[in-house]
Structures are given as C-alpha cells and as structure tokens.
Amino acid sequence: MSRALYLRLYFAFLGVLLAVVLVITAINFMIGRPFFAFVRGGPRMAAHLARMLPPPGTPPPSIESALDQLHDELGVDALVVGPGDEPLAAAGAPIAMPDELALAQVRRGATWLPGRGIVGAPMRGGAVLLARLPVPEGAGRTAAIRTALLLLGTLLVSLLLVYPLSRSITRPLEKLTSAVEAYGRGDLSQRSGLGELQDEVGKLARSFDEMADRIQAARKAEKELLANVSHELRTPLARMKLALELIEPRDEALRRRLTALGEEVDELDRLVSDVLTASRLDLAALPLRKRPLRLAALIEKSRERALALDPALQIEAQVDPGLWVEADEALLSRAIDNLLDNARKYGNGSPVEVAVRREDGLAAIAVRDRGPGIPPEELDRVFDPFFRGESARAHAGGFGLGLALARRVAEAHGGMARAENAEGGGARIELRFPAAQGAGAGPGEGAEAGGA
C-alpha cells in the first residue's frame, strides 16, 4: 500500500498535536485543579459575599462593620461602590477605583477585573462589591511548576515523536543526496539503495537508479567501442611504420619528408596507445600486474627514453634511491613518460626537474618545467581527457590525453595526481602512490639518479 509522504507528515502532525494536548490535560489534572478552582470560583464567591452584605440604603457604619468582619474572618480586602460610582465603605488593603466601563461590566454579572486581580459582583440597589480574594497557599509555586512541566512535557513529546519522524524522513534524502554527489564525482556504479521505499522519496530513488544504469551502460558501450577502434587502428599504423622504414629515399628532401611523416605516425601511435590504455582502465579490463619496483631505476629508464626523443633536453633528477612501490611497471612507466613528455612540450626548451621522495608513507613523483605555467582557471581541468587550454594549444601540439592517463594510472594504484604552478615559474605535476618496503638493494642501487 503506497505511503505518500504528505500523508505521513499530515498524520504525524495530528499525532504530535494530540500528544501535546494529552500531556497538558494530564498536568492540569494532577497539579492544576486547586489553582483553576480558585480562578473559576472567584466570581461565585464574590457574588455570595455581595448577597450577604447590607443593601446600599443601610447606614455606612453597618456596611463597614460587615466588611471588617469579612476581612477578619476570610482575609478579603473589600470596597463597596454605590450606585453613583461613589465609594461607600472599605476594609483591608486599599482597592483602587476602577473606571466606569469596568463598573458597568461588574453590574452585569460577577467577574474578574482584567489585569487587577480584583473580582467584582453586583449588589442590591445598584451597588458593586469589589474584593481582593486571598490566593490559595502555594498557588504561585503551583503555577510555576505547572508552567515548567507544560514546557518540559511539550519538549519531551517533540523529542520522542518529532525528532524520530524528522530523521525517518531526512535519512533517505541524505542517503540519496550522498549517492547523487558520488555519482556526480564520477562514480558511475553508485546507487541509492532506496528502491524498496513506497513513498515519493522511493520513487525518486528508483528513477535515479534507473537513470544511472542507463548512463553507465551507455558509457561502457562507448568505451568498448573506443577501445575496439583503438585496437584495430594499431595494425594499419604498424604497417605504415614498417613501410616508411623500408623506403630508401634517394635525395635529402625526400628523407626529411619521410622523417617528418614518421614522427607524425609515431605521435598518432602514442595517441592510439593512450586511448586504448585509458579505455581498458575505465573498463577494468586491464589487470594490474603489480610487483616491487625501485623508482630510481624506473625514472632513469624514462629519462633515457625522453632523451632519445629530444637529445637536447636537460633532465635534472633528484630521486630517493631507497624508494619502492608495488605497481604495474608498464603502466607506471607510461605515466612517468607522459609527465616528462608534457614538461618537454611546454617547457620551452628549459631543463626539466624530477623529484622523487617519500612523504607520509607515500611515494611522490613530481615533474616540473620552466615554461609559462598553467592559467589558474585551468588547473582543475588539466587532467580531463582531451582538455587543452588556450595556452597549451598555442605552445605545443598534442591531444590532451597524457595527463589524463597519468592520473588514471595513479588512481588505479590507489594514488592521486595534482597540478600546480611552481614558485619561480613553470608547472609542477605530481603523482602519489603508496610506498612499499624495499625489495633489497642490488649493485648500484644506492646511487642517486643523476641529470644531464
């Protein structure tokens, strides 16, 4: 049976209201009866006293004697006002004369005068009795306790009923919000887990889960297509490279053209490899072959590959020789190569600095160039696939996949990547991985990777 949220709120409000009424009624029944009896019985007592007093035509000493007797026996302060609104007699503490409107109200029937604590009752002959009745012993204390208990009872009802109700309503919303936020951060496997609810929140959760399933399926199909296309492209690229190598140019101009064409084919091959690797990482179809790796040796190999592409490049490396990680060598080498290639492209020929150190149990690999740096508004997007800012397009070619793949490799190993502008100019890209215990030191492993 569908439990609509608005009906739950409506009946819960009625239940809380009923509970508050019951609590107030119980408190009044237990401790409020004497006080309320005094409030309700005041006008009746004043009317009874008015009937006992002599009429206004009686000599004033007789009326005063009767009032004194009331005061002595009952503790009542009294004032008798004549038909012409003139005071006739009084006893006890003085009572201020009320205005004509109040006197006219009393002549219509016994009642309390508002804001005065005085009760009035009509007498025979048009006179009025005004009396200040003695408050029952402990009435003030009883009223204070009653007020405190009413407040405490209301708060207790709210705590016992309203808070659990509000949590029962907001808890599914909080869970759904967390799922949506995680999904927005890129976790496409996130689901709400609230499909069993039969109210509006459950309907919203089921709609979100269905949407997430469709989007995840579409993304997976796209990545599979991209991976398949990238894989198929590698065969014709390999044939093109082989064909270029077999051509024997007869003049220098043709040789230069073939060399340039070969560089373009190599760049296209690297792009296809990056796309294929990134797609397989996203699809979790590329198992990580982790083993202990010494970062000093890994950095040196990447440095040699970068120098083979650009012999004029200067790479200055400061590497902790005893730093090891558990990682997939092929993927980690590819990530480091991409960082060096990025620094080579945007460093404007300046030396590239590589720093590898241990920080808080993590292995930090930082590569810095001395180029123009990254505009602040683009820092958060440099790891997005195919993103290339205005400055990047102006300074070098590329497809915007190198840093994206480096971050994916770091995340696949339980690490992270970040980019910042270094002091003194240039960009600094850093990868962090969980560090591993050293797997033993072989010959030459105590040496620090140098730079050229």
C-alpha positions as CSV (number, residue, x, y, z in Angstrom):
1,M,0.0,0.0,0.0
2,S,1.5,3.3,-1.1
3,R,2.5,5.5,1.8
4,A,2.5,9.0,0.5
5,L,5.0,11.4,2.2
6,Y,2.5,14.2,2.6
7,L,0.0,11.8,4.3
8,R,2.8,10.7,6.7
9,L,3.5,14.3,7.5
10,Y,-0.1,15.1,8.0
11,F,-0.9,12.2,10.3
12,A,2.4,12.7,12.2
13,F,1.4,16.4,12.8
14,L,-2.0,15.3,14.1
15,G,-0.4,12.7,16.4
16,V,2.1,15.2,17.8
17,L,-0.8,17.7,18.4
18,L,-2.9,15.1,20.2
19,A,0.1,14.0,22.3
20,V,0.7,17.6,23.4
21,V,-3.0,18.1,24.3
22,L,-2.9,14.9,26.4
23,V,0.2,15.9,28.2
24,I,-1.2,19.3,29.0
25,T,-4.5,17.8,30.2
26,A,-2.7,15.3,32.4
27,I,-0.5,18.0,34.0
28,N,-3.5,20.3,34.7
29,F,-5.4,17.3,36.2
30,M,-2.6,16.4,38.5
31,I,-1.4,19.8,39.8
32,G,-3.7,22.5,38.3
33,R,-7.0,21.7,40.0
34,P,-6.7,24.0,43.1
35,F,-5.4,26.9,41.1
36,F,-8.2,26.6,38.4
37,A,-10.8,26.1,41.1
38,F,-9.7,29.4,42.7
39,V,-9.9,31.1,39.3
40,R,-13.3,29.7,38.4
41,G,-14.7,30.1,41.9
42,G,-13.7,33.7,42.5
43,P,-16.7,35.3,40.8
44,R,-19.1,32.9,42.5
45,M,-17.6,33.7,45.9
46,A,-17.8,37.4,45.3
47,A,-21.5,37.1,44.3
48,H,-22.2,35.2,47.5
49,L,-20.5,37.8,49.6
50,A,-22.4,40.6,47.9
51,R,-25.7,38.9,48.8
52,M,-24.6,38.7,52.5
53,L,-23.8,42.4,52.7
54,P,-26.4,45.0,53.8
55,P,-28.0,47.0,50.9
56,P,-26.7,50.4,50.0
57,G,-29.6,52.2,51.9
58,T,-28.2,50.8,55.2
59,P,-26.1,53.3,57.2
60,P,-22.4,53.2,56.2
61,P,-21.2,52.0,59.7
62,S,-23.3,48.9,59.2
63,I,-21.7,48.2,55.8
64,E,-18.2,48.9,57.1
65,S,-18.8,46.6,60.1
66,A,-19.8,43.8,57.7
67,L,-16.7,44.4,55.5
68,D,-14.4,44.4,58.6
69,Q,-16.0,41.1,59.6
70,L,-15.3,39.6,56.1
71,H,-11.7,40.8,56.3
72,D,-11.1,39.4,59.7
73,E,-12.7,36.1,59.1
74,L,-11.9,35.4,55.4
75,G,-8.9,37.8,54.7
76,V,-10.8,39.5,52.0
77,D,-9.9,43.1,51.1
78,A,-13.2,44.8,50.0
79,L,-14.6,48.0,48.6
80,V,-18.3,48.9,48.1
81,V,-19.1,51.3,45.4
82,G,-22.5,53.0,45.4
83,P,-25.0,53.4,42.5
84,G,-23.4,56.7,41.6
85,D,-20.0,55.2,41.4
86,E,-19.0,56.7,44.8
87,P,-17.1,54.6,47.4
88,L,-19.4,53.8,50.4
89,A,-17.2,51.6,52.6
90,A,-13.9,49.7,52.6
91,A,-11.9,47.2,54.6
92,G,-8.4,45.8,54.5
93,A,-5.8,46.9,52.0
94,P,-7.0,49.8,49.7
95,I,-8.5,48.9,46.4
96,A,-8.2,51.5,43.6
97,M,-11.4,52.7,42.0
98,P,-12.0,51.1,38.6
99,D,-13.2,53.1,35.6
100,E,-16.9,53.4,34.6
101,L,-16.6,50.7,31.9
102,A,-15.3,48.1,34.4
103,L,-18.0,49.0,36.9
104,A,-20.7,48.7,34.2
105,Q,-19.2,45.2,33.4
106,V,-19.4,44.1,37.0
107,R,-23.1,45.3,37.4
108,R,-24.0,42.9,34.5
109,G,-22.6,40.0,36.5
110,A,-19.8,38.8,38.8
111,T,-16.4,38.7,37.0
112,W,-12.7,39.3,37.4
113,L,-11.5,42.8,36.5
114,P,-8.8,42.4,33.8
115,G,-5.2,43.0,34.9
116,R,-6.1,43.9,38.5
117,G,-6.5,40.6,40.4
118,I,-9.8,42.0,41.7
119,V,-13.2,40.3,41.5
120,G,-16.4,42.2,41.4
121,A,-20.1,41.3,41.9
122,P,-23.3,43.4,41.7
123,M,-25.2,44.2,45.0
124,R,-28.8,45.1,45.6
125,G,-29.8,48.7,44.8
126,G,-27.1,49.1,42.0
127,A,-24.1,49.0,44.3
128,V,-21.0,47.0,43.5
129,L,-18.7,44.9,45.7
130,L,-15.0,44.8,44.7
131,A,-12.9,42.2,46.5
132,R,-9.3,41.0,46.6
133,L,-9.6,37.3,47.4
134,P,-6.8,35.6,49.3
135,V,-4.7,33.5,46.9
136,P,-4.6,29.8,48.0
137,E,-1.4,28.8,49.8
138,G,1.3,27.7,47.3
139,A,-0.8,28.8,44.3
140,G,2.2,30.8,42.9
141,R,4.5,27.9,43.3
142,T,1.9,25.6,41.8
143,A,1.5,27.8,38.8
144,A,5.3,28.0,38.2
145,I,5.6,24.2,38.5
146,R,2.7,23.8,36.2
147,T,4.2,26.1,33.6
148,A,7.6,24.3,33.8
149,L,6.0,20.9,33.5
150,L,4.0,22.1,30.5
151,L,7.2,23.3,28.7
152,L,9.0,20.1,29.7
153,G,6.2,17.9,28.5
154,T,6.0,19.7,25.2
155,L,9.8,19.3,24.7
156,L,9.6,15.7,25.7
157,V,6.8,15.0,23.2
158,S,8.8,16.8,20.5
159,L,11.9,14.8,21.3
160,L,10.1,11.4,21.4
161,L,7.9,12.0,18.3
162,V,9.0,14.9,16.1
163,Y,12.8,14.1,16.1
164,P,12.4,10.4,15.1
165,L,9.9,11.5,12.5
166,S,12.1,14.1,11.0
167,R,15.1,11.6,10.9
168,S,12.9,9.0,9.3
169,I,12.1,11.5,6.5
170,T,15.5,13.1,6.1
171,R,17.7,10.0,6.4
172,P,16.6,8.6,3.0
173,L,17.0,12.1,1.5
174,E,20.6,12.3,2.9
175,K,21.4,8.8,1.5
176,L,20.0,9.8,-1.9
177,T,22.0,13.1,-1.8
178,S,25.2,11.2,-1.0
179,A,24.6,8.8,-3.9
180,V,23.9,11.7,-6.3
181,E,27.0,13.5,-5.2
182,A,29.2,10.4,-5.6
183,Y,27.7,9.8,-9.0
184,G,28.4,13.4,-9.9
185,R,32.1,12.9,-8.9
186,G,32.4,10.2,-11.5
187,D,31.5,7.0,-9.5
188,L,29.0,5.6,-12.1
189,S,28.5,2.5,-10.1
190,Q,26.9,4.4,-7.2
191,R,23.2,3.6,-6.5
192,S,20.8,4.9,-3.8
193,G,19.7,1.5,-2.4
194,L,16.3,3.0,-1.6
195,G,14.2,1.3,-4.2
196,E,12.1,-0.6,-1.5
197,L,10.6,2.7,-0.2
198,Q,7.0,3.2,-1.4
199,D,6.7,6.9,-1.0
200,E,7.8,9.9,-3.1
201,V,11.4,9.5,-2.0
202,G,11.5,5.9,-3.0
203,K,10.0,6.8,-6.4
204,L,12.7,9.4,-6.9
205,A,15.4,6.9,-5.8
206,R,14.2,4.3,-8.3
207,S,14.2,6.9,-11.1
208,F,17.8,7.9,-10.2
209,D,18.9,4.2,-10.1
210,E,17.3,3.5,-13.5
211,M,18.9,6.7,-15.0
212,A,22.3,5.7,-13.5
213,D,22.0,2.2,-15.0
214,R,21.2,3.5,-18.5
215,I,24.1,6.1,-18.3
216,Q,26.6,3.5,-17.1
217,A,25.6,1.1,-19.8
218,A,25.9,3.8,-22.5
219,R,29.3,4.9,-21.2
220,K,30.5,1.3,-21.1
221,A,29.3,0.7,-24.7
222,E,31.1,3.9,-25.8
223,K,34.4,2.9,-24.1
224,E,34.2,-0.6,-25.5
225,L,33.7,0.9,-29.0
226,L,36.6,3.3,-28.4
227,A,38.9,0.5,-27.2
228,N,38.0,-1.7,-30.1
229,V,38.6,1.1,-32.6
230,S,41.9,2.0,-31.0
231,H,43.0,-1.6,-31.1
232,E,42.1,-2.0,-34.7
233,L,44.0,1.2,-35.6
234,R,47.2,-0.2,-34.3
235,T,47.6,-2.7,-37.1
236,P,47.5,-0.2,-40.0
237,L,49.7,2.1,-38.0
238,A,52.3,-0.6,-37.6
239,R,52.1,-1.4,-41.3
240,M,52.7,2.3,-42.1
241,K,55.7,2.5,-39.8
242,L,57.1,-0.6,-41.5
243,A,56.5,0.7,-44.9
244,L,58.3,4.0,-44.0
245,E,61.3,2.1,-42.7
246,L,61.5,0.1,-45.9
247,I,61.6,3.1,-48.2
248,E,65.1,4.1,-49.2
249,P,65.0,7.8,-50.2
250,R,67.4,9.0,-52.9
251,D,67.6,12.6,-52.0
252,E,67.8,14.7,-48.8
253,A,64.4,16.4,-49.3
254,L,62.5,13.2,-49.6
255,R,64.4,11.9,-46.5
256,R,63.3,14.9,-44.5
257,R,59.7,14.4,-45.6
258,L,59.7,10.8,-44.7
259,T,61.3,11.6,-41.3
260,A,58.5,14.1,-40.6
261,L,55.9,11.6,-41.7
262,G,57.4,9.0,-39.4
263,E,57.2,11.4,-36.5
264,E,53.5,12.1,-37.2
265,V,52.9,8.3,-37.4
266,D,54.7,7.9,-34.0
267,E,52.6,10.7,-32.5
268,L,49.4,9.0,-33.8
269,D,50.6,5.7,-32.5
270,R,51.1,7.2,-29.0
271,L,47.7,8.7,-29.1
272,V,46.1,5.4,-30.0
273,S,48.0,3.7,-27.3
274,D,46.9,6.3,-24.7
275,V,43.3,5.9,-25.8
276,L,43.5,2.1,-25.7
277,T,45.1,2.1,-22.2
278,A,42.7,4.6,-20.7
279,S,39.7,2.8,-22.1
280,R,40.9,-0.5,-20.7
281,L,41.5,1.1,-17.3
282,D,38.0,2.5,-17.3
283,L,36.5,-0.8,-18.3
284,A,38.6,-2.6,-15.7
285,A,39.7,-5.0,-18.4
286,L,43.4,-4.3,-17.9
287,P,44.6,-6.3,-14.9
288,L,47.3,-4.7,-12.9
289,R,50.5,-6.8,-12.8
290,K,51.9,-5.4,-9.6
291,R,55.4,-6.1,-8.4
292,P,58.0,-4.3,-6.3
293,L,59.6,-1.5,-8.4
294,R,62.6,0.7,-7.4
295,L,61.6,4.2,-8.6
296,A,65.2,5.3,-9.1
297,A,65.6,2.7,-11.9
298,L,62.2,3.5,-13.3
299,I,62.9,7.2,-13.5
300,E,66.3,6.6,-15.2
301,K,64.6,4.4,-17.9
302,S,62.0,7.1,-18.6
303,R,64.8,9.7,-18.7
304,E,66.6,7.8,-21.3
305,R,63.5,7.4,-23.4
306,A,62.8,11.2,-23.2
307,L,66.4,12.0,-24.2
308,A,66.2,9.6,-27.2
309,L,63.2,11.7,-28.5
310,D,65.0,15.0,-27.7
311,P,68.7,14.7,-27.1
312,A,69.0,18.5,-26.3
313,L,66.6,18.2,-23.4
314,Q,68.1,18.6,-19.9
315,I,66.5,16.5,-17.2
316,E,67.6,17.0,-13.6
317,A,66.5,14.2,-11.3
318,Q,66.7,14.0,-7.5
319,V,65.4,10.6,-6.5
320,D,65.4,8.8,-3.2
321,P,67.4,5.7,-4.0
322,G,65.7,3.5,-1.4
323,L,62.1,4.3,-2.5
324,W,60.0,1.3,-3.8
325,V,56.4,0.9,-4.9
326,E,54.1,-2.0,-5.7
327,A,52.9,-1.2,-9.2
328,D,52.4,-2.3,-12.8
329,E,55.7,-1.4,-14.4
330,A,54.3,-0.8,-17.9
331,L,51.5,1.5,-16.7
332,L,53.7,3.4,-14.2
333,S,56.4,3.9,-16.9
334,R,53.8,5.1,-19.3
335,A,52.5,7.7,-16.7
336,I,56.1,8.9,-16.0
337,D,56.8,9.1,-19.7
338,N,53.7,11.2,-20.2
339,L,54.8,13.6,-17.4
340,L,58.2,14.1,-19.0
341,D,56.7,14.5,-22.4
342,N,54.3,17.1,-21.1
343,A,57.2,19.0,-19.5
344,R,59.2,18.8,-22.7
345,K,56.4,20.2,-24.8
346,Y,55.5,23.1,-22.5
347,G,59.0,23.9,-21.0
348,N,60.1,26.0,-24.0
349,G,63.4,24.1,-24.1
350,S,64.2,24.7,-20.4
351,P,65.6,22.0,-18.1
352,V,63.0,19.6,-16.6
353,E,63.3,18.8,-12.9
354,V,62.2,15.5,-11.5
355,A,61.9,15.0,-7.7
356,V,61.0,11.6,-6.2
357,R,60.7,11.4,-2.4
358,R,58.8,9.8,0.4
359,E,56.1,11.8,2.2
360,D,53.7,10.4,4.9
361,G,54.1,6.9,3.7
362,L,53.6,7.9,0.0
363,A,55.9,7.9,-2.9
364,A,55.7,11.4,-4.6
365,I,56.9,11.8,-8.2
366,A,57.0,15.4,-9.2
367,V,57.9,16.7,-12.6
368,R,58.5,20.5,-13.1
369,D,59.1,22.5,-16.2
370,R,60.1,26.2,-16.6
371,G,57.5,27.2,-19.1
372,P,54.7,29.7,-18.8
373,G,52.8,27.6,-16.3
374,I,49.1,26.8,-16.2
375,P,46.4,29.6,-16.0
376,P,44.7,29.3,-12.6
377,E,41.3,28.8,-14.1
378,E,42.6,25.7,-16.0
379,L,44.4,24.0,-13.0
380,D,41.3,21.9,-12.1
381,R,40.8,20.7,-15.7
382,V,44.3,19.7,-16.9
383,F,43.6,16.1,-16.0
384,D,40.4,16.0,-18.0
385,P,40.7,13.8,-21.2
386,F,41.2,15.8,-24.4
387,F,41.3,19.1,-22.5
388,R,43.8,21.6,-23.8
389,G,43.7,25.2,-22.7
390,E,44.4,28.2,-24.8
391,S,48.0,28.4,-23.7
392,A,48.5,24.7,-24.4
393,R,47.2,25.0,-28.0
394,A,49.4,28.0,-28.6
395,H,52.6,26.4,-27.4
396,A,52.6,22.7,-28.5
397,G,50.7,20.0,-30.2
398,G,49.0,17.1,-28.6
399,F,45.6,15.7,-27.8
400,G,45.2,16.2,-24.1
401,L,45.4,12.6,-23.1
402,G,48.8,12.3,-21.5
403,L,48.0,13.8,-18.1
404,A,44.5,12.2,-18.0
405,L,46.1,8.8,-18.5
406,A,48.8,9.6,-15.8
407,R,46.0,10.4,-13.3
408,R,44.1,7.2,-14.2
409,V,47.2,5.1,-13.6
410,A,47.8,6.8,-10.3
411,E,44.2,6.2,-9.2
412,A,44.3,2.6,-10.4
413,H,47.2,2.1,-7.9
414,G,45.4,3.8,-5.1
415,G,47.1,7.1,-5.6
416,M,46.3,10.5,-6.9
417,A,47.6,13.3,-9.2
418,R,47.7,17.1,-8.8
419,A,48.9,20.1,-10.7
420,E,50.1,23.4,-9.5
421,N,52.2,26.4,-10.7
422,A,55.6,26.3,-9.1
423,E,57.3,29.2,-7.4
424,G,59.6,31.0,-9.9
425,G,57.5,29.9,-12.9
426,G,56.5,26.8,-14.7
427,A,54.1,24.0,-14.0
428,R,54.5,21.2,-11.4
429,I,52.7,17.9,-11.9
430,E,52.8,15.3,-9.1
431,L,51.8,11.7,-8.8
432,R,51.5,10.0,-5.4
433,F,51.4,6.2,-4.8
434,P,51.5,4.1,-1.7
435,A,55.2,3.4,-0.9
436,A,56.4,-0.2,-0.4
437,Q,59.2,-1.7,1.6
438,G,62.4,-2.1,-0.2
439,A,62.9,-5.4,-2.0
440,G,66.6,-5.5,-1.5
441,A,69.5,-3.4,-2.8
442,G,71.4,-4.7,-5.7
443,P,74.7,-3.3,-7.2
444,G,74.4,0.4,-7.8
445,E,71.1,0.8,-6.1
446,G,72.5,3.2,-3.5
447,A,73.3,5.8,-6.2
448,E,71.0,8.7,-6.9
449,A,69.6,9.2,-10.4
450,G,71.5,12.0,-12.0
451,G,70.6,14.5,-14.6
452,A,72.0,15.6,-17.9
